[in-house]
Amino acid sequence: MSKTVRDRRELGFFDHLDELRARIIRSVVYVTVGGVLGWTQREWLLAVLRRPADLGAKAVGIEHLPFRVFEPAEGFMIAIQVALVAGLVLAAPLIFWEIWRFIEPALEDNERRYVVLILPAAVVLFLGGIAFCYVVSPRAFAFLFTIDQTLGVDVERTLRPYLWFVIRLMLGFGLAFELPMVLMFLGFIGVVTSRQLVSWWRHAVVIIFAFSAIITPTVDPVNMTILALPMIVLYVLSVGLVHIVQRNKERAEAKAEAEWADREAEIAQQEEGTAVEAGESADSPGVSEKPSQSDRATAQRMTDTDAGEGHREADCSIPPPADETASEDASDDTETQSGPG
Protein backbone atom coordinates (compact mmCIF):
# COMPACT_ATOMS: atom_id res chain seq x y z
CA MET A 1 0.00 0.00 0.00
CA SER A 2 1.54 3.30 -1.11
CA LYS A 3 1.90 6.08 1.42
CA THR A 4 0.49 9.52 0.85
CA VAL A 5 2.57 12.70 0.84
CA ARG A 6 1.39 13.52 4.36
CA ASP A 7 2.30 10.07 5.66
CA ARG A 8 5.81 10.26 4.17
CA ARG A 9 6.21 13.80 5.53
CA GLU A 10 5.66 12.48 9.05
CA LEU A 11 8.33 9.78 8.81
CA GLY A 12 11.26 9.79 11.20
CA PHE A 13 14.94 10.27 10.36
CA PHE A 14 15.77 6.58 10.08
CA ASP A 15 12.60 5.97 8.08
CA HIS A 16 13.81 8.56 5.57
CA LEU A 17 17.17 6.81 5.42
CA ASP A 18 15.43 3.50 4.69
CA GLU A 19 13.41 5.17 1.95
CA LEU A 20 16.55 6.75 0.46
CA ARG A 21 18.35 3.39 0.46
CA ALA A 22 15.42 1.71 -1.28
CA ARG A 23 15.30 4.39 -3.96
CA ILE A 24 19.07 4.20 -4.55
CA ILE A 25 18.82 0.44 -4.95
CA ARG A 26 15.99 0.81 -7.45
CA SER A 27 18.00 3.42 -9.38
CA VAL A 28 20.96 1.04 -9.61
CA VAL A 29 18.62 -1.65 -10.90
CA TYR A 30 17.29 0.78 -13.55
CA VAL A 31 20.83 1.59 -14.73
CA THR A 32 21.75 -2.11 -14.80
CA VAL A 33 18.75 -3.01 -16.93
CA GLY A 34 19.47 -0.08 -19.24
CA GLY A 35 23.11 -1.14 -19.46
CA VAL A 36 22.09 -4.64 -20.52
CA LEU A 37 19.93 -3.17 -23.26
CA GLY A 38 22.82 -0.90 -24.28
CA TRP A 39 25.14 -3.90 -24.47
CA THR A 40 22.82 -5.62 -26.89
CA GLN A 41 22.97 -2.49 -29.11
CA ARG A 42 26.67 -1.66 -28.64
CA GLU A 43 27.54 -1.80 -32.33
CA TRP A 44 24.76 0.61 -33.25
CA LEU A 45 25.71 2.96 -30.38
CA LEU A 46 29.37 3.03 -31.47
CA ALA A 47 28.27 3.81 -35.03
CA VAL A 48 26.11 6.69 -33.76
CA LEU A 49 28.98 8.14 -31.73
CA ARG A 50 31.43 7.82 -34.63
CA ARG A 51 29.10 9.50 -37.12
CA PRO A 52 30.10 13.16 -36.38
CA ALA A 53 33.77 12.37 -37.05
CA ASP A 54 32.92 10.37 -40.19
CA LEU A 55 30.83 13.25 -41.56
CA GLY A 56 33.59 15.74 -40.77
CA ALA A 57 36.17 13.56 -42.52
CA LYS A 58 34.02 13.25 -45.63
CA ALA A 59 33.57 17.04 -45.68
CA VAL A 60 37.33 17.49 -46.16
CA GLY A 61 37.74 14.59 -48.63
CA ILE A 62 38.71 11.77 -46.28
CA GLU A 63 36.70 8.73 -47.33
CA HIS A 64 37.77 6.38 -44.56
CA LEU A 65 38.64 7.45 -41.03
CA PRO A 66 40.15 4.58 -39.04
CA PHE A 67 39.74 4.27 -35.27
CA ARG A 68 42.38 2.27 -33.47
CA VAL A 69 42.83 0.55 -30.10
CA PHE A 70 46.24 -0.32 -28.67
CA GLU A 71 45.43 -2.80 -25.90
CA PRO A 72 43.89 -6.29 -26.14
CA ALA A 73 40.99 -5.58 -23.77
CA GLU A 74 40.52 -1.94 -24.72
CA GLY A 75 37.70 -2.61 -27.19
CA PHE A 76 35.84 -4.73 -24.63
CA MET A 77 36.16 -2.05 -21.93
CA ILE A 78 35.00 0.64 -24.35
CA ALA A 79 31.91 -1.44 -25.21
CA ILE A 80 31.09 -1.83 -21.50
CA GLN A 81 31.52 1.89 -20.87
CA VAL A 82 29.31 2.81 -23.82
CA ALA A 83 26.67 0.35 -22.60
CA LEU A 84 26.74 1.88 -19.10
CA VAL A 85 26.40 5.40 -20.49
CA ALA A 86 23.46 4.23 -22.58
CA GLY A 87 21.92 2.58 -19.52
CA LEU A 88 22.30 5.80 -17.53
CA VAL A 89 20.60 7.77 -20.30
CA LEU A 90 17.76 5.25 -20.58
CA ALA A 91 17.28 5.11 -16.81
CA ALA A 92 17.46 8.90 -16.34
CA PRO A 93 13.66 9.45 -16.39
CA LEU A 94 13.13 6.76 -13.75
CA ILE A 95 16.00 8.10 -11.64
CA PHE A 96 14.51 11.60 -11.80
CA TRP A 97 11.19 10.08 -10.74
CA GLU A 98 12.79 8.47 -7.69
CA ILE A 99 14.47 11.76 -6.76
CA TRP A 100 11.18 13.59 -7.18
CA ARG A 101 9.29 11.11 -5.00
CA PHE A 102 11.93 11.48 -2.27
CA ILE A 103 11.93 15.29 -2.12
CA GLU A 104 8.21 15.78 -2.82
CA PRO A 105 7.05 15.63 0.84
CA ALA A 106 9.38 18.52 1.73
CA LEU A 107 7.76 20.85 -0.83
CA GLU A 108 4.70 23.01 -0.45
CA ASP A 109 1.84 22.92 -2.95
CA ASN A 110 3.01 25.98 -4.91
CA GLU A 111 6.62 24.73 -4.96
CA ARG A 112 5.44 21.33 -6.17
CA ARG A 113 3.51 22.99 -8.98
CA TYR A 114 6.56 24.96 -10.16
CA VAL A 115 8.76 21.86 -10.11
CA VAL A 116 6.23 19.93 -12.19
CA LEU A 117 6.31 22.72 -14.79
CA ILE A 118 10.06 23.39 -14.80
CA LEU A 119 11.40 19.83 -14.73
CA PRO A 120 10.01 18.77 -18.15
CA ALA A 121 11.27 22.04 -19.69
CA ALA A 122 14.74 21.42 -18.24
CA VAL A 123 14.80 17.88 -19.68
CA VAL A 124 13.73 19.16 -23.12
CA LEU A 125 16.44 21.85 -23.08
CA PHE A 126 19.10 19.34 -22.06
CA LEU A 127 18.15 16.95 -24.85
CA GLY A 128 17.99 19.91 -27.23
CA GLY A 129 21.56 20.83 -26.34
CA ILE A 130 22.74 17.28 -27.03
CA ALA A 131 20.91 17.22 -30.35
CA PHE A 132 22.36 20.60 -31.33
CA CYS A 133 25.86 19.37 -30.52
CA TYR A 134 25.31 16.23 -32.58
CA VAL A 135 24.23 18.33 -35.57
CA VAL A 136 26.98 20.97 -35.50
CA SER A 137 29.93 18.86 -34.29
CA PRO A 138 30.76 17.49 -37.81
CA ARG A 139 31.73 21.05 -38.83
CA ALA A 140 34.07 21.27 -35.85
CA PHE A 141 35.67 17.94 -36.78
CA ALA A 142 36.02 19.10 -40.38
CA PHE A 143 37.93 22.17 -39.20
CA LEU A 144 40.21 20.03 -37.02
CA PHE A 145 40.87 17.55 -39.84
CA THR A 146 41.72 20.44 -42.16
CA ILE A 147 44.37 21.62 -39.71
CA ASP A 148 45.77 18.06 -39.59
CA GLN A 149 46.01 17.94 -43.39
CA THR A 150 47.84 21.28 -43.56
CA LEU A 151 50.40 19.83 -41.16
CA GLY A 152 50.96 16.87 -43.52
CA VAL A 153 49.91 14.13 -41.06
CA ASP A 154 47.60 11.19 -41.60
CA VAL A 155 44.19 11.62 -39.97
CA GLU A 156 43.66 8.74 -37.56
CA ARG A 157 41.87 8.60 -34.24
CA THR A 158 42.15 6.50 -31.10
CA LEU A 159 38.73 5.23 -30.15
CA ARG A 160 38.77 5.79 -26.37
CA PRO A 161 39.86 9.50 -26.39
CA TYR A 162 37.48 10.24 -29.25
CA LEU A 163 34.46 8.75 -27.50
CA TRP A 164 35.10 10.67 -24.28
CA PHE A 165 35.67 13.81 -26.34
CA VAL A 166 32.25 13.45 -27.98
CA ILE A 167 30.46 12.55 -24.73
CA ARG A 168 31.97 15.52 -22.86
CA LEU A 169 31.10 17.83 -25.72
CA MET A 170 27.48 16.66 -25.73
CA LEU A 171 27.16 16.95 -21.97
CA GLY A 172 28.64 20.46 -22.13
CA PHE A 173 26.07 21.54 -24.70
CA GLY A 174 23.28 19.97 -22.68
CA LEU A 175 24.29 21.84 -19.52
CA ALA A 176 24.78 25.09 -21.44
CA PHE A 177 21.24 24.90 -22.77
CA GLU A 178 19.96 25.00 -19.18
CA LEU A 179 20.84 28.72 -19.03
CA PRO A 180 17.20 29.91 -19.45
CA MET A 181 16.05 27.73 -16.55
CA VAL A 182 18.81 29.07 -14.30
CA LEU A 183 18.07 32.71 -15.13
CA MET A 184 14.32 32.18 -14.79
CA PHE A 185 14.84 30.73 -11.32
CA LEU A 186 17.08 33.65 -10.33
CA GLY A 187 14.47 36.06 -11.66
CA PHE A 188 11.70 34.32 -9.75
CA ILE A 189 13.49 34.58 -6.40
CA GLY A 190 14.36 38.21 -7.10
CA VAL A 191 18.13 37.92 -7.56
CA VAL A 192 18.12 39.39 -11.10
CA THR A 193 15.70 41.40 -13.23
CA SER A 194 15.29 41.75 -16.97
CA ARG A 195 16.73 45.29 -16.88
CA GLN A 196 19.83 44.06 -15.09
CA LEU A 197 20.32 41.30 -17.66
CA VAL A 198 20.08 43.84 -20.48
CA SER A 199 22.61 46.14 -18.82
CA TRP A 200 24.99 43.23 -18.16
CA TRP A 201 25.08 41.88 -21.73
CA ARG A 202 28.79 42.71 -22.27
CA HIS A 203 29.79 40.88 -19.10
CA ALA A 204 27.52 38.00 -20.08
CA VAL A 205 29.23 37.57 -23.46
CA VAL A 206 32.66 37.41 -21.83
CA ILE A 207 31.45 34.90 -19.22
CA ILE A 208 29.78 32.76 -21.91
CA PHE A 209 32.98 32.55 -23.96
CA ALA A 210 34.99 31.73 -20.86
CA PHE A 211 32.51 28.99 -19.92
CA SER A 212 32.64 27.63 -23.47
CA ALA A 213 36.44 27.49 -23.36
CA ILE A 214 36.32 25.56 -20.08
CA ILE A 215 33.52 23.14 -20.95
CA THR A 216 34.80 22.15 -24.43
CA PRO A 217 37.44 19.40 -24.40
CA THR A 218 39.80 21.23 -26.77
CA VAL A 219 41.24 24.75 -26.75
CA ASP A 220 40.50 25.52 -30.39
CA PRO A 221 38.30 28.57 -31.03
CA VAL A 222 35.90 26.70 -33.33
CA ASN A 223 34.35 24.44 -30.69
CA MET A 224 34.32 27.34 -28.24
CA THR A 225 32.48 29.57 -30.71
CA ILE A 226 30.04 26.80 -31.69
CA LEU A 227 29.03 26.49 -28.04
CA ALA A 228 29.15 30.23 -27.24
CA LEU A 229 26.88 31.43 -30.06
CA PRO A 230 23.78 29.42 -29.07
CA MET A 231 24.38 30.37 -25.43
CA ILE A 232 24.28 34.05 -26.40
CA VAL A 233 21.00 33.43 -28.21
CA LEU A 234 19.68 31.63 -25.13
CA TYR A 235 20.77 34.57 -22.97
CA VAL A 236 18.74 36.95 -25.11
CA LEU A 237 15.80 34.56 -24.88
CA SER A 238 16.25 34.38 -21.12
CA VAL A 239 15.84 38.15 -20.84
CA GLY A 240 12.33 37.86 -22.26
CA LEU A 241 11.52 34.87 -20.08
CA VAL A 242 12.72 36.66 -16.94
CA HIS A 243 10.59 39.66 -17.89
CA ILE A 244 7.52 37.41 -18.18
CA VAL A 245 8.27 35.72 -14.86
CA GLN A 246 8.84 39.07 -13.17
CA ARG A 247 5.60 40.52 -14.56
CA ASN A 248 3.55 37.51 -13.47
CA LYS A 249 5.13 37.66 -10.02
CA GLU A 250 4.30 41.37 -9.68
CA ARG A 251 0.70 40.73 -10.75
CA ALA A 252 0.36 37.91 -8.24
CA GLU A 253 1.82 40.07 -5.46
CA ALA A 254 -0.48 42.99 -6.38
CA LYS A 255 -3.48 40.69 -6.37
CA ALA A 256 -2.51 39.27 -2.99
CA GLU A 257 -2.02 42.77 -1.55
CA ALA A 258 -5.41 43.88 -2.91
CA GLU A 259 -7.13 40.87 -1.39
CA TRP A 260 -5.39 41.52 1.93
CA ALA A 261 -6.40 45.19 1.87
CA ASP A 262 -10.02 44.25 1.13
CA ARG A 263 -9.96 41.80 4.00
CA GLU A 264 -8.56 44.39 6.40
CA ALA A 265 -11.19 46.93 5.27
CA GLU A 266 -13.94 44.37 5.84
CA ILE A 267 -12.64 43.58 9.33
CA ALA A 268 -12.38 47.29 10.17
CA GLN A 269 -15.93 47.88 8.94
CA GLN A 270 -17.23 45.05 11.09
CA GLU A 271 -15.42 46.39 14.15
CA GLU A 272 -16.78 49.89 13.50
CA GLY A 273 -20.34 48.55 13.20
CA THR A 274 -19.97 46.67 16.48
CA ALA A 275 -18.70 49.81 18.23
CA VAL A 276 -21.62 51.89 16.88
CA GLU A 277 -24.15 49.35 18.12
CA ALA A 278 -22.52 49.31 21.57
CA GLY A 279 -22.62 53.13 21.73
CA GLU A 280 -26.30 53.27 20.81
CA SER A 281 -27.14 50.79 23.55
CA ALA A 282 -25.26 52.87 26.14
CA ASP A 283 -26.93 56.16 25.07
CA SER A 284 -30.56 54.88 25.43
CA PRO A 285 -31.01 53.62 29.06
CA GLY A 286 -34.69 54.69 29.29
CA VAL A 287 -35.89 52.25 26.82
CA SER A 288 -37.80 49.64 28.77
CA GLU A 289 -37.84 46.10 27.75
CA LYS A 290 -40.99 44.02 27.76
CA PRO A 291 -41.17 42.03 31.02
CA SER A 292 -40.96 38.32 30.67
CA GLN A 293 -43.55 35.87 32.06
CA SER A 294 -41.32 34.91 35.01
CA ASP A 295 -40.92 38.58 35.96
CA ARG A 296 -44.71 39.07 35.93
CA ALA A 297 -45.21 35.98 38.15
CA THR A 298 -42.63 37.24 40.68
CA ALA A 299 -44.32 40.66 40.84
CA GLN A 300 -47.72 39.03 41.41
CA ARG A 301 -46.37 36.95 44.32
CA MET A 302 -44.87 40.06 45.92
CA THR A 303 -48.21 41.88 45.61
CA ASP A 304 -50.11 39.01 47.23
CA THR A 305 -47.61 38.89 50.12
CA ASP A 306 -47.99 42.63 50.82
CA ALA A 307 -51.80 42.32 50.79
CA GLY A 308 -51.74 39.47 53.37
CA GLU A 309 -49.58 41.43 55.77
CA GLY A 310 -51.96 44.43 55.46
CA HIS A 311 -54.93 42.28 56.46
CA ARG A 312 -53.13 40.97 59.54
CA GLU A 313 -52.30 44.53 60.72
CA ALA A 314 -55.94 45.61 60.27
CA ASP A 315 -57.15 42.70 62.41
CA CYS A 316 -54.85 43.71 65.24
CA SER A 317 -56.17 47.31 65.30
CA ILE A 318 -59.98 46.41 65.74
CA PRO A 319 -61.33 47.33 69.33
CA PRO A 320 -62.88 44.53 71.49
CA PRO A 321 -66.70 44.31 71.96
CA ALA A 322 -68.56 46.38 74.70
CA ASP A 323 -69.52 43.36 76.89
CA GLU A 324 -65.94 42.28 77.19
CA THR A 325 -64.98 45.84 78.23
CA ALA A 326 -67.68 46.07 80.97
CA SER A 327 -66.70 42.72 82.49
CA GLU A 328 -63.11 43.79 82.60
CA ASP A 329 -64.09 47.05 84.45
CA ALA A 330 -66.23 45.15 87.06
CA SER A 331 -63.36 42.80 87.82
CA ASP A 332 -61.10 45.74 88.37
CA ASP A 333 -63.57 47.36 90.89
CA THR A 334 -63.91 44.12 92.86
CA GLU A 335 -60.22 43.78 93.19
CA THR A 336 -60.07 47.38 94.48
CA GLN A 337 -62.74 46.84 97.15
CA SER A 338 -61.25 43.64 98.44
CA GLY A 339 -57.93 45.26 98.97
CA PRO A 340 -56.57 46.32 102.38
CA GLY A 341 -59.07 48.38 104.09
C-alpha angles and dihedrals in degrees: 000000000000119000122235124238091258093051092050090046090059095053120120128244096266091044088057090050090052090050092049091050091050092050092048090051091050090049091053089051090051091052091047093052090046090049091054090052090047090052091055089054098039095122093052091046092052090050090052092050093047094050098086091055092045091052091047091050092050090050090062096041101266107136098185125032111189122210116204138197123200103196130065096236097034095097091050093050091048090053091051092049093049090049091051092049089050090049091051091051093048093047095045095096091051092045090051088050091054091048090049093050090051097051097035096089090057093058129085122231095262092046090049090052093052092048091051089054099041100042097064090046090051091051091049092050092048092051089044090056091051091048092048090051091050091052099046100034094083088066090053091050090048090055091049093048090050090056089050091052093050088055090054097240129133114255108238131146136207109230101223098051091043094053093049089046091056094043093050091047092052093046090049091053091046093053092044091056089060089074095103091053092050094049092044090054092048090049092049094054091045100249095122136017132205091252091054091050090052092050092047097052094114092053090045093055092052092047092048093053091046091050090048091052091051099043097046114083094227132051096227116122094231097068090040092053093044089057096038098053097059089044090056089051089049090050091055089048090049091058090061093044092050089050090054092047091047093049093049090048092051091049092050091048092048091050091049091049091049092050090048092049091050090050092050091048090051092050091048091050091051092049091048091051091050091050092050092051091049091050093051091052091052094048096054108057094146095067106108122213123224109264116245124235093257091053091052091050092051091050091050092052091050091051092051091050092052091049092053093052090050091055092051092052091050091053091054093053097055112110119238121255122275096249092056090050094051093049090051091052093049091052090052092052092050092052089051094052095047092054124103109308 
